[in-house]
């Protein structure tokens, strides 16, 4: 079992930055691949970023490449999402998720169904 708690969301102006954090419980955190997803009102939950078990493998959806950066600290059971150059299109509830899969293909982790555990979400609102 893994429990995930996100924090760091808020209201920011276009062009601003936020850093989301996800705190994970459990002693086996490093055995989980981690992802960030987001869901805007009226839209489906979508993949944002993925980080592998040791933090050396990452993947991003095209719309955030060059602006967002995912990282993890296994010693602290934490995952982070640094978001820069934010636009109103980034407004959504952001969710942290954990996957127990050991698949090697990073693209496999873009699917919502690949993840076993989810946090409650944190709201990010970008004003124009």
Secondary structure, 3 states (H helix, E strand, C coil): CCCEEEECCEEEECCCCEEEEEEECCCCHHHCEEEEEEECCCCCCEEEEEECCCCCCEEECHHHCCCEEEEEECCCCEEEEEECCCCHHHCEEEEEEEECCCCCCHHHHHCHHHCCEECCCEEEEEEC
